[in-house]
Amino acid sequence: VSKKIRNSEGATVAAHQSQFVFANSLGFVGGYPGSRHWISCSVIAEEKGLMQRDDWFSAARAPAKLAEPKALGRYAGQRAVARLGARKIATCQAPVLFEAPAAMQLIGHFVSAVNGGNLYRKTSFLVDSLGKQVFSPLMRIDERPHEMQGMASTPFDEEGVATRERAVVRGGVVEGYFLGSYSARKLGLKTTGNAGGHHNLVVRSAGPDFAGMLKKLHRGLLVTELMGQGVNLVTGDYSRGAAGYWVEGGEIRFPVEEVTVAGNLKDMFRGIVSVGSDVLVRSGRSSGSILVENMTIAGD
């Protein structure tokens, strides 16, 4: 890829087979087999004594669905080299484009906020959000628990409750929470079959490819990595360390590091301008890059 690649933090190949069986005192007995395959690579690039690292991974139920190892390693190397020469930028307000892996973390914050445990304890900024507009109208999030070879597919949850396909968010409106039987009773609702977590969340995309998303961003920050735990689910306040690239005229100009992106998740969700067609599937979530119209970027 480049002579600037000087080292590696390693590569991983893993395979896992399982058999899950569940029974309860109500007479339910059920089970199903599972598999998981994984490859990853982490690369270190160096220039003028300064180093940058990046990585990439691929996971699938079937080994044939994994990325080709050589291509994956090459891509990890290209990402590391591209980060060389990273700099800080001045503090500003600007649009932020979250690359697909980072975008999935935004969706993860939503999932946590509408999780039954946080809702009945009232430790979520989305308490009583059912039927209310939380995202911009373009957003739709579906749960597909029966998707073939889906990484979070399951016929029933950890309490033996049958799972079903549903819209969690439609037109930006919350249509469903993530509830097990206990949290559902505490809230006066019915279980959604989500004891143990969500099952294959799909963020629908009507946006352009990645190059088109950069054009939509026009001028702002492309975030490729997020760091830290600066998310307050009680208030929705969001402040995380970030790295990525500064974009001008719809084109990447230079790599950026040591900045913080900040806002409130309520405003960020409502401020989603587009979801790209550059869809990535990871850890039971599927999403393209997500463009948020305005955030505070804290730098120098």
N, C-alpha and C positions, 0 to 999 in steps of 0.2 A: 504493500500500500504506500509506504513512505519510509525513507531512512530516518525520519524523525521518531519513529516508533522504537523505543529503547527497552521496554520491558513489558511484563504482563503480570497482573495480579492473579492470573490463573484462568483455567477453563473448567467447566463442569459438564459431566454427562451423567444423568440419573434416570432410573426407571423404577416405578413403584406399582405393585399390584395389590389389590385389597378386596376383601369381601365384607360388606357391612350387613349386619343382621340386627333387627330391632324387634323387641316384644314388650308388651305392657299388660297390666292387669285387666284391661278391658277386652282382652282376647285377640288383640292385634299381633300378628307375627308376619314380618316381611323382611326381605333382604335383596341385595343386588351387588354385582361385582363392579369394581372400578379399576382404572389404570391411569397412570400419569407418567409422562416422559418429558425430559427437560434437558436443554443444552444452553450453556451461557459462556460468555467470554468477556474478560475485563482487560483493557489495554492502557498502557502508559506511553504518552508521547512527550518528547522533550525538545526544547529549542532555547538556545542562549541561557542554559542553566535552569530554565523554568519548566515545570512539568504540569501536564494535564492528564486526567484519566477519564475514560468513559467505558460503558459496557452495553451489552445487548443480550437478550435471551429469547428463547422460543420454548413454549410449553404446549403440549397437546395430549389428547387421550391416546392417539395412535402414533407410533414413531414415524410413519410415512407422512404425517402432517407437520412434522418439525421442519424448520428452516434448514437449508443445506449448510452444513457446518462451515465449509470454507467461506461461503457468502456471508454467514453471520459474523465470523471472525474479521473478515474484511470490512464489514460495515462498522463494527465496534472500533476498528482501527481508524477508519475515516472520521468517525465522530470525535475520537480523541485528538486527532491532528487538527480538526477544524476548530477546536477550542484553544489552541495555542495563540498567544498574544491577547488573551482576554483582558479587559480593562473595566474599571468602574465608569459609571456615567453620572451626570448631575441629577439631583433629585428633581422629579417632574411628575406631571399627570399625563398619562398616555394610555392608549389601548394596549391590551396584553393578549397575545395569542398563546394558549397553552397547548404545547405539542401533545399528541394523543396520550402518551403515558402519564403526563402531568394532568391532563384533562380528566383522566379516570380518577385521580385523587380528589378532584372537585366533586365528582359524582359520589365518591366514597363519603365525603363530608355530608352530603344530602342523605345518604342511606343511614348514617349514624344519627342524624338529626330526626329522622322519622322512624327510628327503631323504637319498638314498644317500651323497652326499659327506660330510655331517656324521656319518652313522652309521659309515662305515668309518674315518673319522679319529678317531672317538670324541669329537667336539666337540658332542655333543647329550645333553641330559638324558633322552632317550628311546631311548638305545642298548639293544638287546635287548628292545624293548617289543612285538614281534610276538606276538600271542596273549594280551596282558596287558591288564588293565583300566586305562585311562588316563583316560577321561572318566566322568561319571556315567552310569548305565545307560540314561538316556533319550536319549543322543546316538547319532545315526546320520549318517554322512557318506558320500555316494556320489560316484563319479566317472562322469560321463556324456560321453564324448568325441564321441559321434555325435549329440548334440542339435541339431536343426535351428536354424540361426541362432544357435547358442551362441557366445559371444565367444571361447571357447577350444576350439572343436570342431576335430577333426582326425582323418583316417583312420589316420595313422601318426605316430610321433614323429620327432625330428630325426636318428634313426639308421635310419629306414625300418621300424621295428618296429610292427606293427599294434596299434592301441589297442583297448581293450575296456571295456565298462561293468563296474563292480565296486563292492562296498562296501569302503570304506577303514576305516571305524569302524562297528561294529554292536553295539548294547547297551553302548556305552562301551568295547568291546574293539577294539584295533588289529588289523585284518585284512590290512592291506597297507601297504607303504612306497612311496616314489616313487623308482624306480630306472631308470637307464640301464644299458647292457650292462657298462660298466666297473665302476661301483659294485656292480652285482649280482655280478660275478665276485669282487670284493674281499670281499664278504660271504658268498660261497658260495650265492647265491640266483639266481633267474632275473630277467631284466629285466621290469619292469612296463609298458614302453612309455612311460616318462616322461622320456626324454632331452629336455631343453629345458623341462620344467616339467609342471604338472598340467593336466588338461583338464576344465573345467566341474565344479567341486565344488559339491555340493548338500547343505546342512545341513538335514535333515528337521525339520519343526516340528509339534509337537502342542499348542503353547501358544496362548494367546489373542491377540487383536489388541493394538495398541500400548497402548490405554487399559487393557486387561486386564492387560498386563504391568506398567503403573504400579501397578495395584491389588495385584498380586503383590509388587512391590517394597515397597509400603506406606510405608516410611520408609527413605530412603537416597539415593544419588547416581545420577542419570541422566547418563551420559557421552555427549556428542555430538562431542567432539573430543579426540584424543590427540596429544601432542607429545613429541619427544625420542626417543632410541634406547636407553632404559634396559631392554633385554631381554637377559639373559645366557642364551644357548641351551645353554651347558655345564652350568649349575646349575639353570636354570629360573627364576632370580630375575627379578622383574618390578617395575619402578618407572618410571612415565611421568607426565609432566605431563598434566593433564586440565582440560577445561572442560565445563560442562553445566548441570544444574539440580538443586536440592535438592527432594526429594519428601517430603511428609508426608501421611498418610492416603490415599495412592494418588493424590495430585494434586500437580502442579508448583507450588511455592511461590515460588521466586526463582532467578535465574541465578547460577551459581557459576563462579569463575575462579581461577587461580593455586593449584591444589591438585595433589597427587600421589596417584595410586592405586598401591598396592604390595601385593605378595604373591609367591607362587611359582606358576608355571604348572601344576605338578602339582596343587596344592591348588585352583587356580582351575578347572581342567578337571573335577576330581572334584566341585567345588562348584557346577556348573551346575545350577540349579533348573528352568529353563524356557527354551525357545526360542520366540519369538513368531511369529505368523502374518503379521507385518508384513514380508514377505519383500522384499528388495532384491537385484537381480542386478547385479553390477559385476565387471569384470576377471576373468571366468571363475569367479566365486564367487557363490553364492546363499545368503543367510541372513537370518533375522529377527533381532530384538534378542535378546540373550542376558543372562540374569539369573544373577549369581554371588552365592552366599549370604552371603559375608563377605570383606571386604578392609580393609586399612588405608588410610584417607584422611587424608593429611597436609596440614594447612592452617596456621592460626595457632597 
